[in-house]
Amino acid sequence: MSQLSAGQEVAATLVEEKQSLDVLDQLMKPEVQQSLTVLVDNLPKLAEMVTLMTKAYDFAQNIATDKVLINDFAQGIGEFVKPVQEKAKGIAAAAIEAGERSQEAAGSTVGLFAMLKMLKDPEVQKTLRFAQAFLSVLSERKNEKA
């Protein structure tokens, strides 16, 4: 059994010597020597970059695993989105109700006097001013492109 282990040691030694010769052969090449010189010259910069990247990684890791920060962030987004969501729901409900009312009154016609009466309504006036301003802006932009 000692002969077997001695043979294995000899084989391992030969493999190590071949690998070290391969490494030495590689180190003798001019392009490898030039690359090593550049690498050694830039070691201080590389060390500084690695240090900064390690700090950035640690910071990102701390943020990603901080449950309190994640919960606070989620609550902050929720507080921002909730009013917008409620307003959108209100507008959608008003649009649905307006659609239903217009379907109910589909059989009746809107006469000239009814339109004149509607023109006095402040909400109609506000909507007409908005529509006029909106169309004016669209017209200006179209003229700028042309």
MODELLER restraints for C-alpha pairs under 7 A, 6 or more apart:
rsr = mdl.restraints
at = mdl.atoms
rsr.add(forms.Gaussian(group=physical.xy_distance, feature=features.Distance(at['CA:26:A'], at['CA:32:A']), mean=6.88, stdev=0.5))
rsr.add(forms.Gaussian(group=physical.xy_distance, feature=features.Distance(at['CA:27:A'], at['CA:33:A']), mean=6.30, stdev=0.5))
rsr.add(forms.Gaussian(group=physical.xy_distance, feature=features.Distance(at['CA:118:A'], at['CA:124:A']), mean=6.83, stdev=0.5))
rsr.add(forms.Gaussian(group=physical.xy_distance, feature=features.Distance(at['CA:119:A'], at['CA:125:A']), mean=6.45, stdev=0.5))
